[in-house]
Amino acid sequence: MFYPKDEQEQEALKFIMLAADVAKSSLCLRSKCGSVIVKNGEVIGEGFNAPPGNKKLKRCFKDDIPKNFKSDRNCCIHAEERAIMHALKTNGDKIVGSRLYFIRLDNNDTISRAGKPFCTICSKMALDAGVSEFVLYHDDGVCVYDTEEYNNLSFEYRE
């Protein structure tokens, strides 16, 4: 993990702000998330969290899922998953070695700093697709994780 400085940080913040704009399209009733995937300064994929098929729900199904449910406890596809799928569909030859930027917005569309938990679903998918780095905006600023490191952290996290 490293914290970019100067020009690197400015570029990272530019893409974090772009991910925030993407997050505003979220259809999730709990949280607005956005993600963009970048390779050599070019956005090759983007996504927001929403139910499959962008179906508008009247209530979140997460409230009805039992604690011992043996799969993902979300009714939405994650922003990172959608960004990876978009990149694979439109720029599949560019995804290897790319960088994924992720952000969450609060109810007022203000950027929320990232924190735990880390996501095993997204980290495994990113590793398999060839994404090299995850970028999050923490209390300490922009944080860049090697995707394998992010994946390991996601498996170590416990509530």
N, C-alpha and C positions, 0 to 999 in steps of 0.2 A: 504494500500500500504506500502511496506517496501523495503528497499535496503539491499540485502544480503551483508555480510562481509566475508572476508577470504575464508575458504573452501567452503562455500555455493556459494560465488561469483565465485570462480574458476570453480566449477561444472556448474554453470549457463552459464558462458562464454564458456565452452566446448560445451554445447548444442546449444548456440547461433551460434557458429562457424559451427556446424553441419547443422543448419538451413540455414546458408549462403551457404554452399556447395550444399544443396538441391535447393536453390534459383537459382543457376546457370543453372538449367534445365528449368527455366521459358520460356514460349513461348509468354508471354505478350509483346506487342510492346511498352508499356509505362513504365513498372516498373517490376523489378525482385524481387519476394518475396518468402520466404521459411519458413516453419514451421515444427517443430517436436513436438511430444507429448511423454512425458516421465513419467514412473511410476516406482518408486523404482530403479532409475538409468538405466532402460531399455527403449530404444526407442520402442514405440508400434505403432507409426504412423508417417508418414511424407507426406509433400505435397508442391507443388509449384503452383504459379498462372499460369493459361493457359485457353484458350477457351475450352468449353466442348469437350470431346473426343480428347483433345490435338491437335485440328485442327490448322494448321498454317495459320494465316491470312496475307493478303497483306497490310491491313490497319486496324486501330482500329475503331470499330463501335461506340465507345463512342463519337466520333466527330459528329456523325449523330443523337444522342439521344437528343431530346428536353429537355430543363431545367425542364419543368413541367411533365416529364415522371414519372409515379407513381410507379416505382419499382426501383430496384437496377440499377444504371446507368453505370454498368460495363459489358463488354462482356466476361470477364474471371471469372472462378471460383476461389475464393480466396484460397491462400495457406493453411489458417487455416481450411477452409471447406474440402479441399482435405485430410489434415492430420487427421481430425476427421473421415471422411468417411473411410480412410485407417485403422485407429485404430479400428473402429467398425467392419470392415470386417475381420481383421486378429487377433485382440486382444480385442474383445468386452467385455470380462469378466474383463479386466484390466483398462478400460478407466475411470471408476468412481474414483475420487480422484487423477487424473493425473494432470500434469502440461504441458501447451502448451507454446512453445517458438516460437517467431515470429521475423523475420528480413527482412529488405528491402535492396537491393543493388542498387548502382548507375550504370550508364552506363559503368563504368570501373570495375564492380564487387567488388567495395569497399563498406563496410558496411555503411549504412546511419542510423543515429540515429533516433529512433522512435519519433513521436510527434503526435499531433492531426491531423486528426480526428480519433476517436475511431470507431470501426465498429460494428453496431448493428446486422448485418447479422451473423457475426462470434460469437459475444458474446452470442446471443440467441441460436445458434446451440451448442456452448460449454456448456452452462448451461443445455440445454436439454439432452446432451450426458453424463453429469456428470463430465466434466473437472473442476477441483477445482481452478486452478490458470493460469493466463496469465503472461508471462514474456517478457518484452520489454527492449531494450537497449536505454535508454534516454541519454541526455547530462550529467545527473548526475550519469550515470552508469546503472547497472542492476536494474530494477524495477519490483517487483512482485506484481501483483494485484490479489485479490480475484476475481473470475470470476463474481460474482454478482456485486461487485464494478465496475469492468470494464464495465459490461453491463449498469449499471446506468450512468457512465461517457459517454458511447456511446450515450445514449438518451439525455443527457444534452448538448452535443456538438452542437454548431451552427457556421457556417462560418461567 
